[in-house]
């Protein structure tokens, strides 16, 4: 399932996902997955930076490939593509974008079924609303998954809103952010090692929805990694857990100091 593309032909410089349909002596014909009915030409010279002795060492019929659009000529129906000009990072990013779009369309298809609306009508309307605020369907649905009230900002029809929030939360793994802080601890007590250990346990056992891990850095410094659903909650968890740690060691006659960044060596 796919929504109609407004641009009949891909743009020059665009990365596209295609399926290798036919291989011949001087290259291969590629079916453009995101542009139904369109085929592009991958010339032998654009397959690899190395000398290509056998094309099938690089591409095979039925294989999915990420390519760069070099030229288009709608009047002649030509689309020239390149494989060798796509690096690993660009390839991974494109594949991720395609997977996210497919997941987004699946969610909207389920929404159409749940609310009893024609699929094409609902997809077109939701794409219009979401893309007015976000760079992609997935970005919009991801935001809704984290904050269901975001549907109000998008002006989603009331009879769709609640179900869209439910489907987004169910089908999209919510993103997490990670932040790091440092705490230096000193204890002058006879059992100072245990005092420090107990103080650090105050961080990892702190009551919070965030995931907190303490790692040894260098004496007397410890790194605190916090993973949470957003920066605000991550910062709150970091501060409150470290405050608890420092408060405990100070009660035991020791010293504690929080550093937002790794302190420079003196």
N, C-alpha and C positions, 0 to 999 in steps of 0.2 A: 504494500500500500504506500502510495506517495501522493503528495499534493502537487498540482500542476505548477510547473516552474514559470515564473513571469518572464524570465529571459529564455528564449527558445534555444539560444546557443550559449555555451559557457564563455566566460570572459577570458581574454588573454591574461596569463599570469595566475589563473585559478588552478587549484589542485582539485582533481576529480578522481572518483573511484570508478574503475571500469572492469569489464570482464573480457578476457582475451577470447575472441570468437574464431579468428582464422589467422594462421601463420603461413607466410609465403617467403620467397627467397630474399626479398628486400625489406621485410618488416612484418607487421601484424596489424590486423584490424581489431579495434577495441570498441566494444559496445559500452556506451556511457550510462552507468546505472542510474544516475540522478537526472538524466535527460532522455526520457523514453523515446525510442525511435531514432536516436542519434548515434552515429559511429564516428570514430576518429582513427587516424592513421599514425601508427608508431613506426617511424622509419628505422632501419637498421643502425644508422649513425647515432640515433638517440636512445639506444638501448643500454649501452654501457660506455664508460670511459676507456675500457679495455677493448682490444680487437675481438670482435665477435665471430667466432668460427662456426658455431652452431647456435642459432637463435633459441632453440629449445633448451639450451643450458640456462637461459635467463627467464623465458616465459613459456607457458604451455596453454593449450586450449582449455578454457574453463577457469583459468586462474584469475583471481581478483588482484588488481594492481592499482597503485596510486600513481597518477601521472600529472605532469604539468602541461597546461595548455599553452602552446607556443604561438599558434596562428589560427584564425578562423576566417572562413570565406563563405558566408551564408548563401551568396548567389550561386556558388558551385557546390555547396553542401560539404565543404572540406573543413576538417578540424585536424590540425597537426599537433601531436603529443610527444612528450619526452618522459622517459623513465630515468635516464641517467642524471637528470637535473633535480631529482627528488632525494633529499637526504633522509636518514633514519628518523630524525625528530619530526620532520614534516610528514613523513609517512604515518607515524604513530598518531600524530595529532589529527590527521584526516580520518583515519580509521576510527578514532575515538569520537570525532564529530558525527560520523555516519551512524555509529552505534547509538549515540545519544539521540539523534534525530529519529531513528527507528523506534527507540523506546518511547520517545515523546508521542509519536504518531499512534503507537499501540495504546498508550494511556488515553489519548483523545478518542480513539476508536471505542474503547471500553466505556468512556463517558457517554458517547453517542448512544450506545446500546442501553446504558443504565437510565438515561433521561428520555429515551424514546424519540430522539431527533435523527433526521437523515444524516448519515455519516459525512458526506461531502460538505453539506451546509455547515455542520458544526465545526469541522476541521478548518474550513475557510475562515469562519468567524473567530475561532480561537487563535488562529495564526495572526489574524489582523490585530486582535487585542494584545496578544503577548509580544509580538514584534514591535509594537509601538513603544514598549518600555524596555525590552530586552534584546540582546543581540541574537538570541536563538530561542527556539521553543523550549529546549531543555533548560536553559538558564532561567526562564520564567517558571517552569514547573518545579525546578529545584528550589527556587525562592519560596514558592508556595509550600513545598514540603517542609521547609524550615519554619516558615511563618504563614500559617493558613489564612490569616487575615489579609494577606497580600492580594487575595482575589478581589477584595473590595477596591483596591487601588487600580486594578486592571479593568474595573467595571464589567466583570463577568456577570452575565444574567443570573439573577437570584436563584432560579430553579436549577442552575448548573453548579453554583459556587461550592456548596457543601460537599457534593459528590466529587467534584474536581479536587478539592483539598484532600479528601479521603484517599482517592486513587493516587495522587502525587506522593503522599506520605507512605503509602503501601508499596509503591513500585519504584521509588527513587531513594537510593541510599543517601542519607543526609551527609553533607560534607562536614569535615572537621578541620579545625585550625590547630596549630601547635605553636606554643611559645616557650621560651626558656628564660630562666632567671638563675641567680647564684646566691648561695648563702654561705657565709664563713662562720664557723663555730669554734669557740675555745672554752675548755673547761679546766679549772684548776683543782678540782676535787680529786681525792685519791682514786675514785672510780670514774675518772673523767671520760674514759673510752665508752663506758656504758651510758654515762649521762648524754654524750653526743649521739650515740646510737638511739637512745630513747627519744631524744629531741627530734631526730630525723624521722622516726616512726610517726611522730605527730603530723608530719607532712603527708606521708603516704596513707595514713589512716584517717586523715581529715575528712569530715562529712561533706561530700560534694558529688555532683554528677560527672565531674571531669575525671579524666584518667591522669594520675600523677605518678611520675617515676623519678626517684632520686639516684643520681650517679656520682660516684667519687671523682673529683677533678684533680686537685692537688692540695696537700695540707695547708690550711684547714678549710679548704674550699670544696663545696659540693654543688653540682649542677642539678637544677630542678626543671624537669620537662613536664609541661601540662598540655593535654589534648582535650579539646572541648568543641562544642557545636559552633561557637562564634568567639570573636576576640574579647568581647565584653565579659562573658562568663569565664573564659580562660584567665583573663587578668584578675578577675575577682577571686578565682580559686587559687591562683598563684600567691596573691597577697595574703589572703586569709590563712592559708596553710603555713606559709613561711612565718607570719606573725605569731601563729600558735607555737611553732618550733622555737622561735627566738624568745618568746615569753617563758617557755618552759626552761630553757637553759639559763636564762637570767635568774629565775627563781632558785636555781641550783648553784648560783654564785658564778656562773660563766658569762661569756659574751657572745652575742650574735649580731650579724650585720647582713642586710640584704643588698644585693647588687643586681640591677636590671640587666647589665651587660657584664661580660667577663672583665674583672678589674685588671688594669695593667700592672705588670710586675714592677715592684719598687726597687 
